[in-house]
Amino acid sequence: MTVSLCLIVRNETAYLRGCVESARPFVDQIVIVDTGSTDDTIAMGWELADAFCEVPFDGDFSAARNEALVRADGDWILFLDADERVIASEGKKLLEFIDSVDEQVLGARLLRYNFFATGTFYTGRELKLFRNDGRIAYRRKINESVAASIAEAGGTVTPAPVVMNHFGHCRPIADREAKAYRYLSLMEDQLREKPQDALLVGYKALIKRTLGHFEEAAELSDRSLALDDASPIVWLFRGHVLRSLGKDGEALEAYQKGLDVDPGNAALHNMAGVELMVLGQHADAGACFTRARECDPQSLHTDINQGLLAQAAGDWHAAIACFQRAGDANPGFYHEEWAGRVERDPYRAFYAETPLGYAGLGYHLGYCRERANGSLPSSGR
């Protein structure tokens, strides 16, 4: 089986080369579509790609992505963003997966870690890998996906045992806020066409939350739930919004209601554990983190949350073991950018799939090591 790496890019000189180099060892073709760069991305694209073209962007992300698909000749498509990276150890797992997966499986979701400059993160299972099949194409102008076309083709989508990293949130806050407002504008266009799209309404609530528009986020969350209270993702989004409002008990209830719908949802188990930790119910929190890892063995961050429980209990050696396991499995957990740390970004922590006080793996591991060897006083932070 062969793999084509596909990207659509615009002004990505800071990230594009790193993305391509992370995937090059296990892909057979690189396809890059530029949507209007004004920096050196075009020259870099010509250098790096086996197939390169420029396409004017008209506000439709699916159209741009589909331009890449028609130029791909691999058996499978790996569609990445320029600020994403495949962990070195995961390429072999990806190839083993596509060589062994059932024919009815047309797509796969990779577990993506989205990192901030502070070392905080959130996760998501993203449909990044799918067969190169003429029936499969992206749909929707924003929040674009091939999921609908895979379903129409009679195929299935399954989780792949592959982890990847995304560093787009490490960009300066001005860039991130500008992107958020662009997305909101495109969402408004799409919601005019599909006002009953519960997931899109819920996603809009999350963006409003991270821009500090909490009342509007709550109203959108209510609307999303009214449209579809049988979606575990809607309940997950609901919990995230309530958490940002400081309503930890209600957030826990939302995550638990999501689990009533989907008992095997690792993200919901993890977030229920986070809220239980915040509420002081540490034993129950630990059980949730264990269950999350059982549901999705790629949920490496459960080791971090278990480590935080051990740190809170003063069990320094157990905490160190948990933190080291997480860092060994994904070195991205150590990623920090100090320019980003000193930016004023009061809402960034609301993304975190840890307690809001999480300070990055490097800090917690270093602190526990110092406490374990007696280098810090017992009252030290």
C-alpha positions in Angstrom: 0.0 0.0 0.0 1.2 3.5 -0.9 0.4 6.8 0.9 0.0 10.3 -0.5 0.6 13.2 1.9 -1.7 16.0 1.0 -1.7 19.6 2.3 -3.5 22.9 1.6 -1.4 25.9 2.7 -1.3 29.6 2.9 1.7 31.6 4.4 3.1 28.6 6.2 6.9 29.0 5.8 7.4 28.6 9.5 5.7 25.2 9.6 5.5 23.6 6.2 9.0 22.0 6.0 8.7 20.5 9.4 5.4 18.9 8.6 6.7 17.4 5.3 9.9 16.1 6.9 7.9 14.4 9.8 5.9 12.4 7.2 8.4 11.9 4.4 10.0 8.7 5.7 6.7 6.7 5.3 4.8 8.4 2.4 5.3 7.8 -1.3 4.0 11.1 -2.7 3.7 14.7 -1.4 0.9 16.9 -2.8 0.7 20.6 -1.9 -2.0 23.1 -2.9 -1.4 26.8 -2.1 -4.4 29.0 -1.6 -2.8 32.4 -1.9 0.4 32.7 0.0 2.3 36.0 0.0 5.4 34.8 1.7 7.9 32.1 0.6 5.5 29.2 0.9 5.0 28.9 -2.8 8.7 28.5 -3.5 9.0 26.0 -0.6 6.0 24.1 -2.0 7.6 23.7 -5.4 10.8 22.4 -3.6 9.1 19.9 -1.3 6.2 18.6 -3.4 5.9 15.9 -6.0 2.7 17.7 -7.2 2.1 21.4 -6.5 -0.5 23.9 -7.7 -2.0 27.2 -6.8 -5.7 27.6 -6.3 -7.4 30.9 -5.4 -9.3 30.5 -2.1 -13.0 31.4 -2.3 -14.0 30.6 1.3 -14.6 26.9 0.6 -12.0 24.7 2.4 -13.5 21.5 0.9 -13.0 22.8 -2.7 -9.3 23.5 -1.9 -8.8 20.1 -0.3 -10.5 18.3 -3.2 -8.0 19.9 -5.6 -5.3 18.0 -3.7 -7.2 14.7 -3.9 -7.4 14.8 -7.7 -3.6 15.0 -7.9 -2.9 12.2 -5.4 -1.9 8.7 -6.7 -1.3 6.8 -3.5 -3.6 4.0 -2.3 -4.3 6.0 0.9 -4.4 9.7 1.6 -2.9 11.3 4.7 -4.2 14.8 4.8 -2.3 17.1 7.2 -2.2 20.8 8.1 1.2 22.5 7.8 1.4 22.9 11.6 0.8 19.2 12.3 3.5 16.6 12.8 3.6 12.8 12.8 5.6 11.5 15.7 8.6 9.6 14.5 7.5 6.3 16.2 4.0 6.5 14.7 4.9 6.2 11.0 5.4 2.4 11.2 2.1 2.0 13.1 0.3 3.9 10.3 1.7 1.7 7.6 1.0 -1.5 9.6 -2.6 -0.2 10.0 -3.3 0.3 6.3 -1.7 -3.0 5.4 -4.0 -4.9 7.8 -7.3 -3.0 7.9 -10.5 -4.6 6.5 -11.5 -3.6 3.0 -14.8 -2.1 4.3 -12.8 0.5 6.3 -12.4 3.5 4.1 -11.2 6.0 6.7 -9.4 6.3 10.0 -9.3 8.8 12.8 -5.9 9.6 14.3 -5.6 10.9 17.8 -4.3 14.5 17.6 -2.7 16.4 20.4 -3.2 20.2 20.0 -0.5 22.1 22.0 -0.3 25.6 23.3 2.9 27.5 24.0 2.4 26.9 27.7 2.5 23.1 27.3 -1.3 22.8 27.8 -3.2 20.7 25.3 -6.5 19.3 24.1 -7.2 16.2 22.0 -9.4 15.0 19.2 -9.9 12.0 17.0 -9.5 13.5 13.5 -10.3 11.9 10.2 -6.9 12.4 8.6 -6.4 9.1 6.8 -8.6 7.6 4.1 -8.5 5.5 1.0 -7.9 7.2 -2.4 -11.3 6.4 -3.8 -13.1 8.6 -6.3 -16.3 8.4 -4.3 -14.5 10.1 -1.3 -14.4 13.9 -1.3 -14.6 16.7 1.3 -17.9 18.3 2.1 -18.8 21.6 3.8 -17.1 25.0 3.4 -15.8 24.9 7.0 -15.3 22.0 9.5 -14.8 20.1 6.2 -14.8 16.3 6.3 -14.9 13.2 4.1 -17.1 11.4 6.6 -20.3 11.9 4.7 -18.9 10.7 1.4 -17.4 7.6 3.1 -20.8 6.8 4.6 -22.5 7.2 1.2 -20.0 4.9 -0.3 -21.0 2.2 2.2 -17.7 2.3 4.1 -16.8 2.7 7.7 -14.4 4.9 9.7 -12.4 3.4 12.6 -9.9 4.7 15.1 -6.3 4.1 14.1 -3.6 3.4 16.7 -1.6 6.4 15.6 -0.9 9.7 17.5 0.0 13.0 15.9 0.8 16.5 17.2 -0.6 19.9 16.2 1.3 23.1 17.1 -1.0 25.7 15.5 -2.1 27.1 18.8 1.5 28.0 19.6 1.1 30.9 17.1 0.8 34.4 18.6 -2.5 35.2 20.2 -3.2 37.9 17.6 -2.9 35.3 14.8 -5.1 32.8 16.7 -7.8 35.4 17.4 -7.9 36.6 13.8 -8.3 33.0 12.7 -11.1 32.4 15.2 -13.0 35.4 13.9 -12.5 34.2 10.3 -13.9 30.8 11.3 -16.9 32.4 13.0 -17.7 34.3 9.8 -17.5 31.1 7.7 -19.6 29.3 10.3 -22.3 32.0 10.1 -22.4 31.4 6.3 -22.8 27.7 6.8 -25.4 28.0 9.6 -27.5 30.1 7.3 -27.6 27.0 5.0 -27.9 24.4 7.8 -29.3 26.1 10.9 -30.1 22.8 12.5 -26.5 21.6 12.5 -26.1 20.8 16.2 -22.4 20.1 16.1 -21.6 23.3 14.2 -23.6 25.3 16.7 -21.7 23.6 19.6 -18.4 24.3 17.9 -19.3 27.9 17.5 -20.0 27.9 21.3 -16.5 26.7 22.0 -14.9 29.4 19.8 -17.0 32.1 21.6 -15.9 30.6 24.9 -12.2 30.9 24.0 -12.7 34.5 22.9 -14.2 35.3 26.3 -17.8 35.7 25.1 -19.2 33.4 27.8 -22.9 34.4 27.8 -23.1 33.9 24.1 -21.3 30.6 24.4 -23.8 29.4 27.0 -26.7 30.4 24.8 -25.2 28.6 21.8 -24.6 25.5 24.0 -28.2 25.5 25.0 -29.3 25.7 21.4 -26.9 22.9 20.3 -28.3 20.7 23.0 -31.9 21.5 22.0 -31.1 20.4 18.5 -29.5 17.1 19.4 -29.3 15.8 23.0 -28.4 12.3 21.8 -24.9 13.3 20.6 -22.0 12.6 22.9 -20.0 15.3 21.2 -22.7 17.9 22.0 -22.5 16.9 25.6 -18.7 17.1 25.5 -18.9 20.6 24.2 -21.6 21.4 26.8 -19.3 20.3 29.6 -16.4 22.4 28.2 -18.6 25.6 28.1 -19.9 25.0 31.7 -16.4 24.4 32.9 -15.3 27.8 31.5 -18.1 29.4 33.5 -16.8 27.9 36.7 -19.7 25.5 37.0 -17.7 22.4 37.7 -20.5 20.3 39.1 -22.8 21.0 36.1 -19.9 20.3 33.7 -19.4 16.9 35.4 -23.1 16.2 34.9 -22.8 17.1 31.2 -19.8 14.8 30.7 -21.6 12.0 32.5 -24.7 12.4 30.4 -22.5 12.1 27.3 -21.2 8.9 28.8 -24.8 7.6 29.1 -25.0 8.0 25.3 -21.5 6.7 24.6 -20.0 4.7 27.5 -16.8 4.0 25.5 -15.9 7.6 24.9 -12.4 8.2 26.2 -12.6 12.0 26.0 -15.7 12.1 28.2 -14.2 9.7 30.7 -11.1 11.9 30.9 -13.0 15.1 31.3 -15.3 13.6 34.0 -12.1 12.6 35.8 -10.7 16.2 35.5 -13.9 17.6 37.0 -13.9 15.0 39.8 -10.3 15.9 40.6 -11.2 19.6 40.8 -14.1 18.7 43.1 -11.8 16.7 45.4 -13.0 13.2 44.5 -9.6 11.9 43.7 -10.3 8.1 43.9 -13.2 8.5 41.4 -11.1 10.7 39.2 -8.4 8.1 39.0 -10.9 5.4 38.0 -12.1 7.7 35.2 -8.6 8.2 33.9 -8.1 4.4 34.0 -11.3 3.8 32.1 -10.4 6.5 29.5 -7.1 4.7 28.8 -8.9 1.4 28.5 -11.3 2.9 25.9 -8.5 4.5 23.9 -5.0 3.2 24.5 -3.6 6.2 22.6 -4.9 8.6 25.3 -1.4 9.2 26.6 -2.4 12.2 28.6 -4.2 10.1 31.1 -0.8 9.3 32.5 -0.3 13.1 33.0 -3.6 13.3 34.9 -2.8 10.2 37.0 0.6 11.9 37.7 -1.2 15.0 38.9 -3.3 12.9 41.3 -0.1 11.4 42.6 1.6 14.8 42.9 -1.4 16.1 44.9 -1.1 13.1 47.2 2.7 13.8 47.7 3.6 10.5 46.1 6.5 12.0 44.1 7.9 8.7 42.7 4.6 7.6 41.4 4.0 11.0 39.8 7.5 10.9 38.2 6.8 7.5 36.7 3.5 8.7 35.2 5.0 11.9 33.8 8.0 10.1 32.3 5.7 7.5 30.7 3.7 10.3 29.0 6.8 12.2 27.8 8.5 9.1 26.5 5.4 8.2 24.5 5.0 11.7 23.0 7.8 14.2 23.3 5.4 16.9 22.3 4.2 17.1 25.9 7.5 18.9 26.6 6.9 21.5 23.9 6.9 25.0 25.3 7.5 28.4 23.7 8.5 31.1 26.1 7.4 34.0 23.9 3.9 32.5 24.1 4.1 32.0 27.8 4.4 35.7 28.5 1.5 36.7 26.2 -1.7 37.7 28.0 -4.1 35.0 27.0 -6.6 34.6 29.9 -8.8 32.0 28.1 -6.2 29.6 26.8 -6.5 27.3 29.8 -10.1 26.5 29.1 -8.9 24.2 26.3 -6.9 22.0 28.6 -7.8 18.4 29.2 -6.2 18.6 32.6 -7.0 20.8 35.6 -6.7 24.4 34.7 -3.6 24.8 36.9 -1.5 22.4 34.8 1.8 24.2 34.1 3.3 21.9 31.4 4.9 18.5 31.7 8.5 19.9 32.2 7.4 21.9 35.2 5.5 19.1 37.0 8.2 16.5 36.3 11.0 18.8 37.5 9.1 19.8 40.6 8.4 16.2 41.6 12.0 15.2 41.0 13.1 18.1 43.3 10.7 17.0 46.0 11.7 13.4 45.7 15.3 14.2 46.3 14.6 16.7 49.1 15.8 19.7 47.2 12.7 21.7 47.9 11.1 22.5 51.3 7.8 20.7 52.0 5.9 24.1 51.8 7.5 25.0 48.4 5.3 25.1 45.3 
